[in-house]
Amino acid sequence: MLTLKGKSVSSGITIGPLALFHRNTISTAVRPIDDAEAEVSRFQAARAASISQLQSLYEKAVEKIGEEQAAVFEVHQMMLDDDDYVDDIVSQIRDEKLNAEAAVEHTAQNFAAMFRGMDDAYMQARAADVLDISRRVERELCGGEGIDFSAYDQVIIAADDLAPSETLQLDTDKILGFVTSGGSTNSHTAILARTLGIAAVVSTGTQLHNDVDGKTAIVDGTTGTVYIDPDEETLERMKKRQNSEIRRRQELESVRGTESVTRDGRHIDVYANIGNPDNLPQVLSNDAEGIGLFRSEFLYLGRNTYPTEEEQFEAYKKTAQTMAGKKVIIRTLDIGADKKVDYFNLATEENPAMGMRAIRICLTRPELFRTQLRALCRASAFGTIAVMFPMIISTGEVRRAKAILQDVQRELDEQGMKYDPHMEVGIMIETPAAAVMSDELAKEVDFFSIGSNDLTQYTLAIDRQQTQLDAFFDAHHPAVLRLIGQTIANGHKEGIWVGICGELGADLALTETFLRMGVDELSVSPPAVLPLREKIRSLDLKK
């Protein structure tokens, strides 16, 4: 039995087979081959696997964003079946004795150059597509990437850590838990685990290898312990604890359908945080009263081009309709810092958490911002949507963002497009600057949502992705709590409501503190909704 110790980021106990997340570097260097036909077979197998992946992506995209916008994956499948493309690669392998990786790369560059040289703008745009499909084939030739979920019913994923684009590609229905050698309590792996309500342990410091693939593992998300190939005594002990947790979840069913109201009659809105529409079943099954944070950047991750207005509209519309009138607060894109997207072509920064990200990108690239705001406004006609701007530090930024929003709404009026003219506009309080200036900022917006993760990071001057500083990272620091209390008080003075959407919102040790500060709304990962409601219902604020 191998025992690992790490940091708990999502509680619970899970038991199941371990599957390594494979990440391989693409190498297209020319190397000698002995058997051309064997190399052709390697290429054809990689091509077939790529076509199968694209079909799965197409089916998933149809469900999320509709057939029209998912069509790109069908186009990519057809390109991989194109005779000219396939024949060019095969002939290079056979005639020039090139290895498959090099042959695919040569063909990709030649075809891309050909497309770029055409007069038709549509055909010029195909250059990016041919490079994209070729990279997919090259990844397969270099060992593939990710996990072959077809080999398992459900698995515990082991990795060094997972990037946002990688978590998007996972089949979440088959994930039992996570264990990572790196990562932090605020990593994307941790956020996904909390959203799904599955156990996760990060930062074990031990890189796992193929010899543990498929072995039984236990992830104890309460103590931060992982057992691989456990002995019988450990397995029985953890099964008993797992059964106790199941009984605890059953007890929480008693507050399902009840109000989130204290004993003395104070009501608090308990909402859920989500990363994309795939999380909507968790929101509904956990009885959230709305969505307090919709991380819209998922639409920009794991792709090679900007999402269109229609793609975004369909995703927001689906969310609004599914929530059937319950409030959905959509945060405008928060790209930058640890959420890197190559096609944004952002400059390399020594400290990206303090650099070009979120609202700063939107205000410096207004056309990108306008596209998202058009989609948001159009979707607001199908439910109760509110828009929220992240990483604000001044009233000037808020006014500029609102001016662009108002211009977009005038444009929609001229085009006869429907939207909710009363859509609430809010900002995230994530910086000390915003908290200190919250009295002035409250005059500009309809609500505040306090992002406690970033607020803690910037207040304490500790990068929340820097695991070596965890001993210094105190989310309960008096300075952080003081800024939160100040923000709530300033918001109420101007008659706006104030919520908390960071991880502190789910910290039951602080629930009473926040309620006594006067917080109006708490937005947490979906599985944290019922425990939080139970806690709220146990409190009497008049005592």
C-alpha positions as CSV (number, residue, x, y, z in Angstrom):
1,M,0.0,0.0,0.0
2,L,1.3,3.4,-1.0
3,T,0.1,6.3,1.3
4,L,0.3,9.9,0.1
5,K,-0.4,13.0,2.1
6,G,-1.6,16.3,0.4
7,K,-4.0,19.1,0.8
8,S,-7.8,18.5,1.0
9,V,-9.6,20.7,-1.5
10,S,-12.9,18.8,-1.7
11,S,-14.2,16.7,1.2
12,G,-15.6,13.2,1.1
13,I,-14.3,9.7,0.6
14,T,-14.1,8.0,-2.7
15,I,-12.9,4.5,-3.7
16,G,-12.2,3.3,-7.2
17,P,-9.6,2.5,-9.9
18,L,-6.9,5.0,-10.5
19,A,-6.3,6.4,-14.0
20,L,-3.3,8.6,-15.0
21,F,-3.9,11.7,-17.0
22,H,-1.4,11.4,-19.8
23,R,0.1,14.6,-21.2
24,N,2.6,14.1,-24.0
25,T,4.8,16.7,-25.7
26,I,4.4,16.8,-29.5
27,S,7.6,16.1,-31.4
28,T,7.5,16.5,-35.2
29,A,11.2,16.1,-35.7
30,V,12.3,14.0,-38.7
31,R,13.7,10.6,-37.7
32,P,14.6,7.5,-39.8
33,I,12.0,4.7,-40.3
34,D,12.6,1.1,-41.2
35,D,9.1,0.1,-42.2
36,A,7.1,2.6,-44.2
37,E,3.9,0.5,-44.2
38,A,4.0,0.2,-40.4
39,E,4.4,4.0,-40.2
40,V,1.4,4.5,-42.5
41,S,-0.6,2.2,-40.2
42,R,0.4,4.4,-37.2
43,F,-0.8,7.5,-39.1
44,Q,-4.1,5.9,-40.0
45,A,-4.7,4.7,-36.5
46,A,-4.0,8.2,-35.1
47,R,-6.3,9.7,-37.8
48,A,-9.1,7.3,-36.9
49,A,-8.7,8.1,-33.2
50,S,-8.8,11.8,-33.9
51,I,-12.0,11.5,-36.0
52,S,-13.6,9.6,-33.1
53,Q,-12.6,12.3,-30.7
54,L,-14.1,15.0,-33.0
55,Q,-17.4,13.1,-33.2
56,S,-17.6,13.0,-29.4
57,L,-16.8,16.7,-29.2
58,Y,-19.5,17.4,-31.8
59,E,-22.1,15.5,-29.8
60,K,-21.1,17.4,-26.6
61,A,-21.1,20.7,-28.4
62,V,-24.5,20.2,-29.9
63,E,-26.0,19.7,-26.5
64,K,-24.2,22.8,-25.1
65,I,-24.3,25.3,-27.9
66,G,-26.4,23.9,-30.7
67,E,-25.9,22.3,-34.0
68,E,-24.9,25.4,-36.0
69,Q,-22.0,26.3,-33.7
70,A,-21.0,22.7,-33.2
71,A,-20.5,22.2,-37.0
72,V,-16.8,23.1,-36.8
73,F,-16.2,19.6,-35.4
74,E,-18.0,18.1,-38.3
75,V,-15.9,20.2,-40.7
76,H,-12.7,19.0,-38.9
77,Q,-13.8,15.3,-39.3
78,M,-14.3,15.9,-43.0
79,M,-10.9,17.5,-43.4
80,L,-9.3,14.5,-41.8
81,D,-11.1,12.4,-44.4
82,D,-10.0,14.6,-47.3
83,D,-8.2,12.4,-49.9
84,D,-5.7,15.1,-50.9
85,Y,-4.7,15.6,-47.2
86,V,-4.4,11.9,-46.4
87,D,-2.6,11.0,-49.7
88,D,-0.1,13.8,-49.2
89,I,0.9,12.4,-45.8
90,V,1.0,8.8,-46.9
91,S,3.1,9.6,-50.0
92,Q,5.6,11.5,-47.8
93,I,5.9,8.4,-45.5
94,R,6.3,6.0,-48.4
95,D,8.3,8.0,-50.9
96,E,10.4,10.2,-48.7
97,K,10.7,7.7,-45.8
98,L,9.4,10.3,-43.3
99,N,8.1,9.3,-39.9
100,A,4.4,9.9,-39.5
101,E,4.7,12.9,-37.1
102,A,7.0,14.8,-39.5
103,A,4.9,13.9,-42.6
104,V,1.7,15.3,-40.9
105,E,3.6,18.5,-39.9
106,H,5.0,19.0,-43.4
107,T,1.5,18.5,-44.9
108,A,-0.1,20.8,-42.4
109,Q,2.3,23.6,-43.1
110,N,2.0,23.2,-46.9
111,F,-1.8,23.1,-46.8
112,A,-2.0,26.1,-44.4
113,A,0.2,28.1,-46.7
114,M,-2.0,27.2,-49.7
115,F,-5.1,28.3,-47.9
116,R,-3.5,31.6,-46.7
117,G,-2.6,32.3,-50.3
118,M,-6.2,32.1,-51.6
119,D,-8.3,35.2,-52.4
120,D,-11.4,34.0,-50.7
121,A,-11.6,35.0,-47.0
122,Y,-13.5,31.8,-46.1
123,M,-10.7,29.6,-47.6
124,Q,-8.0,31.7,-45.9
125,A,-9.7,30.9,-42.5
126,R,-9.3,27.1,-43.2
127,A,-5.5,27.5,-42.6
128,A,-6.2,27.5,-38.9
129,D,-8.4,24.4,-39.2
130,V,-5.8,22.3,-41.0
131,L,-3.2,23.2,-38.4
132,D,-5.7,22.3,-35.6
133,I,-6.6,18.9,-37.0
134,S,-3.0,18.1,-37.7
135,R,-2.0,18.9,-34.1
136,R,-4.7,16.5,-32.9
137,V,-3.3,13.7,-35.1
138,E,0.3,14.6,-33.9
139,R,-0.8,14.3,-30.3
140,E,-2.2,10.8,-30.9
141,L,1.1,9.8,-32.7
142,C,3.0,11.0,-29.7
143,G,1.1,8.9,-27.2
144,G,-2.2,10.7,-26.9
145,E,-3.4,13.0,-24.2
146,G,-5.9,12.7,-21.4
147,I,-7.7,9.5,-20.3
148,D,-9.3,6.7,-22.3
149,F,-12.6,6.8,-20.4
150,S,-13.9,3.8,-22.5
151,A,-11.7,1.5,-20.4
152,Y,-13.5,2.4,-17.1
153,D,-17.0,2.8,-15.7
154,Q,-15.8,5.4,-13.2
155,V,-12.3,6.5,-12.2
156,I,-10.2,8.5,-9.8
157,I,-8.0,10.8,-11.9
158,A,-4.3,11.2,-11.1
159,A,-2.2,14.0,-12.6
160,D,0.4,16.6,-11.8
161,D,-2.3,19.2,-12.2
162,L,-4.9,20.1,-14.8
163,A,-5.2,23.3,-16.8
164,P,-8.6,24.8,-17.4
165,S,-8.7,23.6,-21.0
166,E,-7.9,20.1,-19.9
167,T,-10.7,20.0,-17.3
168,L,-13.2,21.0,-19.9
169,Q,-12.4,17.8,-21.9
170,L,-13.0,15.4,-19.1
171,D,-16.1,13.2,-19.0
172,T,-17.3,14.4,-15.6
173,D,-20.0,11.6,-15.3
174,K,-17.1,9.1,-14.9
175,I,-15.0,11.0,-12.4
176,L,-15.0,9.7,-8.8
177,G,-12.2,11.9,-7.5
178,F,-8.9,13.6,-8.1
179,V,-5.3,13.3,-6.7
180,T,-2.6,15.6,-8.0
181,S,1.0,16.0,-7.2
182,G,0.8,19.7,-7.7
183,G,-1.9,22.3,-7.6
184,S,-3.4,24.4,-4.9
185,T,-6.6,24.8,-3.0
186,N,-7.8,27.3,-5.7
187,S,-6.6,25.3,-8.7
188,H,-9.0,24.4,-11.5
189,T,-8.9,20.8,-10.4
190,A,-10.1,21.9,-7.0
191,I,-12.9,24.1,-8.4
192,L,-14.1,21.2,-10.6
193,A,-14.0,18.8,-7.7
194,R,-16.0,21.1,-5.4
195,T,-18.6,21.7,-8.2
196,L,-19.1,18.0,-8.8
197,G,-19.0,17.3,-5.0
198,I,-16.3,14.6,-5.3
199,A,-13.3,14.0,-3.1
200,A,-10.0,15.6,-4.1
201,V,-6.5,15.9,-2.7
202,V,-3.8,18.1,-4.3
203,S,-0.2,18.9,-3.8
204,T,0.9,15.4,-2.7
205,G,4.4,16.1,-4.0
206,T,4.5,12.6,-5.5
207,Q,4.4,12.1,-9.3
208,L,2.6,8.8,-10.0
209,H,3.6,6.6,-12.9
210,N,2.1,3.9,-15.2
211,D,2.7,1.1,-12.6
212,V,-0.3,2.4,-10.5
213,D,-2.7,2.8,-13.5
214,G,-5.8,0.8,-12.8
215,K,-5.0,0.0,-9.2
216,T,-7.6,0.6,-6.5
217,A,-7.2,3.9,-4.7
218,I,-8.9,5.7,-1.8
219,V,-9.1,9.5,-1.7
220,D,-9.9,10.9,1.7
221,G,-10.8,14.5,1.0
222,T,-11.4,15.2,4.6
223,T,-7.9,14.4,5.9
224,G,-6.0,14.9,2.6
225,T,-4.8,11.3,2.5
226,V,-4.6,9.0,-0.5
227,Y,-4.2,5.2,-0.3
228,I,-3.1,3.3,-3.4
229,D,-3.6,-0.4,-3.5
230,P,-4.9,-0.4,0.1
231,D,-4.7,-3.3,2.4
232,E,-7.9,-5.0,3.6
233,E,-8.0,-3.3,7.0
234,T,-7.6,0.2,5.4
235,L,-10.2,-0.6,2.8
236,E,-12.8,-1.7,5.4
237,R,-12.1,1.3,7.7
238,M,-12.6,3.8,4.8
239,K,-15.7,2.0,3.6
240,K,-17.3,2.5,7.0
241,R,-16.4,6.2,6.9
242,Q,-17.8,6.4,3.4
243,N,-21.1,4.9,4.6
244,S,-21.2,7.5,7.4
245,E,-20.9,10.3,4.9
246,I,-23.7,8.8,2.8
247,R,-25.9,8.9,5.9
248,R,-24.9,12.5,6.5
249,R,-26.0,13.4,3.0
250,Q,-29.3,11.7,3.6
251,E,-29.8,13.8,6.7
252,L,-29.3,17.0,4.7
253,E,-32.3,16.1,2.6
254,S,-34.4,17.4,5.4
255,V,-33.6,21.0,4.4
256,R,-34.2,20.5,0.7
257,G,-37.1,22.7,-0.5
258,T,-37.0,24.8,2.7
259,E,-36.1,28.5,2.9
260,S,-32.6,29.6,3.8
261,V,-33.8,31.6,6.8
262,T,-32.4,32.0,10.3
263,R,-34.4,31.2,13.4
264,D,-35.1,34.9,13.9
265,G,-36.5,35.3,10.4
266,R,-33.6,36.6,8.3
267,H,-33.6,35.3,4.7
268,I,-30.3,34.8,2.9
269,D,-30.1,33.9,-0.8
270,V,-28.1,30.7,-1.3
271,Y,-26.8,30.4,-4.8
272,A,-24.4,28.2,-6.7
273,N,-21.1,28.8,-8.6
274,I,-20.7,27.1,-11.9
275,G,-18.1,26.9,-14.7
276,N,-20.4,26.1,-17.6
277,P,-23.9,24.8,-18.6
278,D,-22.7,21.2,-17.9
279,N,-22.9,22.0,-14.2
280,L,-26.6,22.9,-14.3
281,P,-27.7,19.4,-13.2
282,Q,-25.6,19.9,-10.0
283,V,-27.3,23.2,-9.4
284,L,-30.7,21.8,-9.7
285,S,-30.1,18.5,-7.8
286,N,-28.5,20.5,-4.9
287,D,-31.5,22.8,-4.7
288,A,-29.7,26.1,-5.2
289,E,-31.9,29.2,-5.3
290,G,-30.0,30.7,-8.3
291,I,-26.6,31.0,-9.8
292,G,-24.4,33.6,-8.1
293,L,-21.3,33.1,-10.4
294,F,-21.3,31.8,-13.9
295,R,-17.6,31.7,-15.0
296,S,-18.1,32.6,-18.7
297,E,-14.5,32.1,-19.6
298,F,-15.2,28.4,-20.2
299,L,-16.4,29.5,-23.6
300,Y,-12.9,30.8,-24.5
301,L,-10.9,27.9,-23.2
302,G,-9.8,24.7,-25.0
303,R,-10.2,26.2,-28.5
304,N,-8.2,28.1,-31.1
305,T,-10.5,31.0,-32.0
306,Y,-12.7,33.4,-30.2
307,P,-16.3,32.2,-29.5
308,T,-18.9,33.8,-31.7
309,E,-21.8,35.8,-30.4
310,E,-24.1,33.0,-31.3
311,E,-22.1,30.4,-29.4
312,Q,-22.2,32.6,-26.3
313,F,-25.8,33.4,-26.7
314,E,-26.8,29.8,-26.9
315,A,-24.9,28.9,-23.8
316,Y,-26.3,31.8,-21.8
317,K,-29.8,31.3,-23.1
318,K,-29.7,27.6,-22.1
319,T,-28.6,28.5,-18.6
320,A,-31.3,31.1,-18.2
321,Q,-34.1,28.9,-19.5
322,T,-32.9,25.9,-17.4
323,M,-33.0,28.1,-14.2
324,A,-36.6,29.1,-15.1
325,G,-36.7,32.6,-13.8
326,K,-34.2,32.1,-10.9
327,K,-31.4,34.7,-11.0
328,V,-28.3,33.9,-13.1
329,I,-25.3,36.2,-12.5
330,I,-22.8,35.9,-15.4
331,R,-19.3,37.2,-14.8
332,T,-17.8,38.7,-18.0
333,L,-14.7,36.9,-19.2
334,D,-11.9,36.5,-16.6
335,I,-9.1,35.4,-18.9
336,G,-5.5,36.0,-17.8
337,A,-3.5,35.1,-14.7
338,D,-3.7,31.3,-14.4
339,K,-6.3,31.1,-17.2
340,K,-4.1,31.2,-20.3
341,V,-5.4,31.2,-23.9
342,D,-2.9,31.2,-26.7
343,Y,-5.0,33.0,-29.3
344,F,-5.4,36.0,-27.1
345,N,-1.7,36.6,-27.7
346,L,-1.2,38.2,-24.3
347,A,2.4,39.2,-23.5
348,T,4.4,37.1,-21.1
349,E,4.3,38.6,-17.7
350,E,6.4,38.0,-14.6
351,N,3.4,38.3,-12.4
352,P,0.3,37.6,-14.5
353,A,-2.0,37.7,-11.4
354,M,-1.3,41.4,-11.2
355,G,-1.3,42.0,-15.0
356,M,-3.5,42.0,-18.1
357,R,-6.6,40.1,-17.1
358,A,-10.4,40.2,-16.8
359,I,-11.9,43.7,-17.2
360,R,-8.5,45.1,-18.3
361,I,-8.6,42.9,-21.4
362,C,-12.2,43.8,-22.1
363,L,-11.6,47.6,-21.9
364,T,-8.5,47.4,-24.1
365,R,-10.3,45.1,-26.6
366,P,-13.8,46.6,-26.7
367,E,-14.9,44.7,-29.8
368,L,-14.3,41.4,-27.9
369,F,-16.2,42.8,-24.9
370,R,-19.1,44.0,-27.1
371,T,-19.5,40.5,-28.6
372,Q,-19.9,39.0,-25.1
373,L,-22.3,41.8,-23.9
374,R,-24.5,41.4,-27.0
375,A,-24.8,37.7,-26.3
376,L,-25.6,38.3,-22.6
377,C,-28.2,41.0,-23.3
378,R,-29.9,38.8,-25.9
379,A,-30.0,35.9,-23.5
380,S,-31.5,38.1,-20.8
381,A,-34.8,38.0,-22.7
382,F,-35.1,34.3,-21.8
383,G,-34.7,34.4,-18.0
384,T,-33.4,36.5,-15.2
385,I,-29.8,37.4,-16.0
386,A,-27.5,39.8,-14.3
387,V,-24.1,40.9,-15.6
388,M,-21.0,41.2,-13.4
389,F,-17.6,42.9,-14.2
390,P,-14.5,41.3,-12.5
391,M,-11.2,42.8,-11.3
392,I,-12.6,46.3,-10.8
393,I,-10.3,48.9,-9.1
394,S,-12.0,52.3,-9.9
395,T,-15.3,54.0,-10.7
396,G,-13.8,55.0,-14.1
397,E,-13.6,51.3,-15.1
398,V,-17.2,50.7,-14.1
399,R,-18.4,53.8,-16.1
400,R,-16.4,52.7,-19.2
401,A,-17.8,49.2,-19.0
402,K,-21.4,50.4,-18.5
403,A,-21.0,52.8,-21.4
404,I,-20.1,50.0,-23.7
405,L,-23.0,47.9,-22.3
406,Q,-25.4,50.8,-22.9
407,D,-24.1,51.3,-26.4
408,V,-24.7,47.6,-27.1
409,Q,-28.2,47.9,-25.8
410,R,-28.9,50.9,-28.1
411,E,-27.6,48.9,-31.0
412,L,-30.0,46.0,-30.1
413,D,-32.9,48.4,-29.9
414,E,-32.1,49.7,-33.4
415,Q,-32.0,46.1,-34.7
416,G,-35.2,45.2,-33.0
417,M,-33.7,42.6,-30.8
418,K,-35.2,41.8,-27.4
419,Y,-33.4,42.0,-24.1
420,D,-34.2,42.8,-20.5
421,P,-33.8,46.6,-20.1
422,H,-33.9,46.1,-16.3
423,M,-31.0,43.6,-16.2
424,E,-28.9,44.2,-13.0
425,V,-25.3,45.3,-13.4
426,G,-22.8,44.5,-10.7
427,I,-19.1,44.2,-10.0
428,M,-16.9,41.8,-8.2
429,I,-15.0,43.2,-5.2
430,E,-11.7,41.3,-5.5
431,T,-9.1,44.0,-4.9
432,P,-8.4,46.0,-1.8
433,A,-8.8,49.1,-4.0
434,A,-12.4,48.1,-4.8
435,A,-13.2,47.3,-1.1
436,V,-11.7,50.6,0.1
437,M,-13.6,52.5,-2.6
438,S,-16.8,50.5,-2.2
439,D,-18.7,53.6,-0.9
440,E,-18.1,55.3,-4.3
441,L,-18.5,52.1,-6.4
442,A,-21.8,51.4,-4.8
443,K,-23.3,54.5,-6.5
444,E,-22.5,53.0,-9.9
445,V,-24.0,49.5,-9.7
446,D,-26.9,47.4,-8.6
447,F,-25.0,44.9,-6.5
448,F,-21.6,43.8,-5.2
449,S,-20.3,40.2,-5.2
450,I,-17.2,39.7,-3.1
451,G,-14.6,37.3,-4.7
452,S,-12.9,36.2,-1.5
453,N,-10.3,34.1,-3.2
454,D,-8.7,37.0,-5.1
455,L,-9.5,39.5,-2.3
456,T,-7.5,37.4,0.1
457,Q,-4.7,37.0,-2.4
458,Y,-4.3,40.7,-3.1
459,T,-4.8,41.8,0.5
460,L,-2.1,39.4,1.8
461,A,0.2,39.8,-1.2
462,I,0.3,36.0,-1.6
463,D,-0.2,34.3,-4.9
464,R,-2.9,31.8,-4.3
465,Q,-1.3,29.4,-6.8
466,Q,2.0,29.5,-4.9
467,T,1.7,26.4,-2.8
468,Q,4.9,27.0,-0.9
469,L,3.2,30.0,0.8
470,D,0.2,28.1,2.1
471,A,1.5,28.4,5.6
472,F,1.2,32.2,5.3
473,F,-2.2,32.2,3.4
474,D,-4.9,32.9,6.0
475,A,-8.3,33.4,4.5
476,H,-9.6,34.3,8.0
477,H,-7.1,37.1,8.3
478,P,-8.6,40.1,10.1
479,A,-7.7,42.5,7.3
480,V,-9.7,40.3,4.8
481,L,-12.7,40.1,7.1
482,R,-12.5,43.8,7.8
483,L,-12.6,44.6,4.1
484,I,-15.6,42.3,3.6
485,G,-17.5,44.0,6.4
486,Q,-16.7,47.4,5.1
487,T,-17.9,46.5,1.6
488,I,-21.2,45.1,2.9
489,A,-21.8,48.2,5.0
490,N,-21.0,50.6,2.1
491,G,-23.2,48.7,-0.3
492,H,-26.1,48.8,2.1
493,K,-25.7,52.6,2.6
494,E,-26.3,53.1,-1.1
495,G,-29.2,50.6,-1.1
496,I,-27.6,47.8,-3.1
497,W,-27.4,44.1,-2.1
498,V,-24.0,42.4,-1.4
499,G,-23.0,38.8,-1.8
500,I,-20.0,36.6,-1.4
501,C,-19.1,34.2,-4.2
502,G,-15.6,33.0,-3.2
503,E,-14.7,29.9,-1.2
504,L,-15.2,31.7,2.1
505,G,-18.9,31.7,1.3
506,A,-19.0,27.9,2.0
507,D,-16.9,28.2,5.2
508,L,-19.4,27.3,7.8
509,A,-17.1,28.6,10.5
510,L,-17.7,32.1,9.1
511,T,-21.4,31.9,8.2
512,E,-22.6,33.6,11.4
513,T,-19.9,36.2,11.0
514,F,-21.0,37.1,7.5
515,L,-24.7,37.1,8.4
516,R,-24.0,39.5,11.3
517,M,-22.1,41.7,8.9
518,G,-25.4,41.8,6.9
519,V,-24.5,39.8,3.8
520,D,-27.5,39.3,1.5
521,E,-26.3,36.3,-0.6
522,L,-23.8,33.5,-0.5
523,S,-22.9,31.6,-3.6
524,V,-21.0,28.3,-3.2
525,S,-20.2,25.2,-5.1
526,P,-23.4,23.2,-5.7
527,P,-22.7,20.4,-3.1
528,A,-22.2,23.1,-0.4
529,V,-25.7,24.5,-0.8
530,L,-27.6,22.2,1.6
531,P,-25.0,22.2,4.4
532,L,-24.9,26.0,4.2
533,R,-28.7,26.2,4.3
534,E,-28.8,23.9,7.3
535,K,-26.2,26.1,9.1
536,I,-28.2,29.3,8.3
537,R,-31.4,27.7,9.6
538,S,-29.7,26.8,12.9
539,L,-28.7,30.5,13.6
540,D,-30.5,33.0,15.8
541,L,-28.9,36.4,15.1
542,K,-30.8,38.1,17.9
543,K,-29.0,36.1,20.6
